Amino acid sequence: MATTPSSKDAARIKAQELRQQQAQKERKTRAIIIAVVGTLLALAIIAVIWVVNSARSNEDNQVMTGEFTPIVVSSKGVGVADPNAPVVREYFDYSCHACANVDVLLGSKLWESVKDGEISLELVPVDVVRMPWHYAMASASYLVSQEEPDKFEQLHHASYEFFKSQFDGGDGSVIQDEAASLAKVKELATQVGVSQAVVDKISLDGAKGILEANTTEWKDSQVEGREKLGTPEFVTGGKAVQLSGQTADELVDSILTAAKGE
C-alpha cells in the first residue's frame, strides 16, 4: 500500500532534485566552454596554415628586384668577390647560340682559370634573343647562385650544352616553348643536385626585372673597342676583349692576356 512521504523525505527528495539540476547546468556550461575553445583553436590553426601557405606561395613566385646584378664567380666561390683577381665581365643570353658555342668550347677551361685565381668573372645575362629558355634559365641561375652556389657552375654549363644540342639539331620544341623550357630547366637543376625547394621557385618571370636592368646597363656602358652590341661580349678594365685563336686554350689565353693588361 502506498504511503504519503514524511516532511523529511520530501525535503530530501527536493534537495536531490536541486543537486541534479545544478549538475546538469554545470555539464551544459562545460560543454559550451569546450565547444567555444575548440572553435577558437581550429580558427587559430586555420589562420596559421593560411599565413604559412601565403608565405610559401610568395616564395614560389619570387620575382627579383630590377637592379643591375652580376653573378660574381671567383676562386673564393660563387657570389664571393676576390679583390686580388682582375675582373672579366661576360654579357650573354642563355638563348644565344654563339654564347652556347663559346661556353661549350671554352667554358670549363675559363672557369679553371677562375678557380686558380687568375681572374674572377662577373656573369651578366642580358636580353638579346629572348627565347623562353633564356628567361627560365636566368631565373634558375640567380636563385641557385644565391641559395645553392655550389650547384651553379654545373647548371650554367649544362644549360648551354642542352641549348646547343637543340639549336644544332634544329629542334625548337623546348627552347622556344615557355612550359617546356621551364620544365626542362627545372629538370636540369634537379639533375645537378639543386634542392626541390629551390627548384620550385624557378619561373619564367622571376628574373625579368634584373634582365631589364642588366640590358640597360649593357647598352649604356662605355666600352673601349666595342664595335657593336652582341653576345657573348667579354669586357675587362673597361675594354672589349677581342677573342683570338682557334682552340679553347688560345681563346682563353686571349681573355687572360686582356685581363692582366699584357
N, C-alpha and C positions, 0 to 999 in steps of 0.2 A: 504494500500500500504506500502510495506517495505521501510524503510529508512536507510540510512547509519549512523552508530553511530558517534557521535562527538568525538573529540580527548579526551575530559574529560571523556566521557562514556567509551572509550576504556581503558583509564588509570585505571579507577575504576574497570572494569572487570578484568584487568590483576592483579591488586593488590589483588582482591578477590581470583583469582586462585592461586596466590602465598601463600596466607594465608591457603587455603585449602590443598595445597601440604605440607606446613610446619606442619599443624595439623596431616596429615596422617603419616608423618615421626615420629612425636612425639609419636603418638599412637603405631606405629610399634616398636619404641625403648622401650616404656614402656612394651609392650607385651613380648619382648625379655628378658628384665630385670626380669620380673615376672617369666618367664619360667625358667631362669637360677637359680634364687633364690629358686624357688620351687624344682628344681632338686637337688640343693645342700642341701636343708633342708631334702629332702627324703633320700639322701645318708647318711646324719648325723644320722637320725633316724635309718636307717638300721644298721649303724655301732654300735650304742648304743645297739640295740637289740642283735646283734651278740656277743658283749662283755658280756652282761648280761647272755645270754644263754650259752656262753662258760664257764663263771664262775660257773653257776649253774650246768653244766654238770660235771665240775671238782669236785664240791662238792658232786654231786650224786654218783660219782665213787671214792669217797675218799678212798685212801689207806694210812693207818697209817705207820709212820716210824718204822723200825725194831729195836726197842730198848726194853730192858727188862722193862716191865711196869706192876707192880702190881696194882690191883684195891683196893684202901685203903677204908676201912669202919670202922668208929669209932662212938662214942657217939655224935660226932660233925657233923656227916653226911658222905655221900659217897664222897670220894675224899679229905677228910679232916683228917689229922693225929691227934692223941691225944698223946702227949708226956708222959702223966701220966699213960697210959694203956699199959700193956705188949702186944707184938705183936704176933699173931698166923698167920703163913703163910700157906695157903692151896693151894697145887698144884692139879689141876683137869683137866679133859677133859669133855666137855659137852656131849660127846657121850660115856662116860664110865658108864656102868650100875651100878658098885659099887659106883661111885660118886653120881649117881642119888638116889640109895637106901639110902645112908648116908644122903644126903640133905633132902630127903622127910621125913626121920625118925627124924633127929635132927636139921635140918637147921633153922627152926623158933626159936627153943629154944636157939640155939647158938647165933643167932642174937639178942635175948633178952638180953643176957649177954653183947653183944657189946653195945647195947643201954643203958645199966645200967653202962657202963664204966668199967666193969671188965676186958675186953680185947678189942683189936682192931684187925681187920682182914686185911691181905694182900692176896687178891684172885689172883692167878696166873694160868690162863689157859695155858695148855701145850698140845703138840701133842702126843697122845698115841694111841687111837683107830682110830682117823682121819675120822670119818664119816662126810658127808656133813653137818649134823646137827651141829656139833661142830664148823665148820667154819662160818656158818651163825650166830650162837648164839654168838660166840666170837666177831664178828663184831658188833652185836647189843649191847653187853654188854659194850664194850668200848665207843661206841657212846652215849648210854644212860647214862652211869656213868659220862661222861664228860659234856653232853649237857642238860640232864634232870635227874639229880641224884636222885631226889625224886621218880622216877619210877623204879629205878634199882632193888631194893630188890624184888618187885613183879615179875618183868620179870625174874630175876635169878631163883627164886623158881618155877615159872610157867613153865619154860623151862624144869626143871628136872621132874616135875610132868607129863608133856606131854611125855617126853622121856621114863620115867619109864612105863607109860601106854602102849606105843607102844612096848617097848622091852619085857615086861612081856607077852604081847599078841602075841608075835612072828610076829609082823607086821613091816616090814622094808620099807613099801611103801613110807613113808615120810622121816624118819630119814636117809635112805640110798640113797635118791634121791636128787640131787642138787636143781632142780627147786622147788620141793615140800617142801624141808627143808626151802629154802629161803622164800617161800610164807607163810609157817606156822609160822616161826619166826616173820615175819612182822605182821601177824595176831595177834599173842600173844602180840607183842609190842603195837599194836593199842588197844587191849582189856584192857591193864593196863594203858592206857591213854597217851602213847607216841605220840607226835605231828606227823602229816603227813610229815612235813619237815625232821624230823629225821628218820622216818621210811623209807623214800625214799632213804636214804643214806646207809641203811643196804645192805651188799653184801656178796658174798662168799669169795672174795679176800681181803676185807678191812683190816682184822687183821692178815693176814698170816705172814707179816714181824715181827709183835710183837710176834706171836706164836712161830716162829722160834727162836727168841732171848730168849723168856721165856724158851723154851725147852732146849736150850744150857746152860742157867744159871742153870736150874734144874739139868741137868746131871752133870755139872761141880762142883756144890756146894758140900762142905764138910759138911755132916750132921752126927753128932754123933748118933749112934744107928740105922742108916739106914741099913736095911738088904738087900733090893733090891729096884729098881726103880719101882714104881707102884702108881696108883692114886685110891682114894684120898690119899694124904700124908699131914699130918699136922706137921709143924715144928715151934718150939719156942725156942728162945735162942740158936740157932744152934744145937738143939737136935730134933730127931724124936719123935713125940708123939705116945705112944703106947695106942691105944684106948682100953678101957676095960669096960665091962658091957654089959647088955642085953637091957636095956631100954634107951630111949633118955636122961633121967636125968643122968643116970650113965655114959653114953658116954660123955655127955657134961662136967660132973664133972671131968672126966679124962683129958679132954683138959684144963679146967680151972686150975686144980691142977698142970699140967705141966707148964702152962704159968706163974703161980705165984711162981714156983720153990719150991713147997711144997713136 
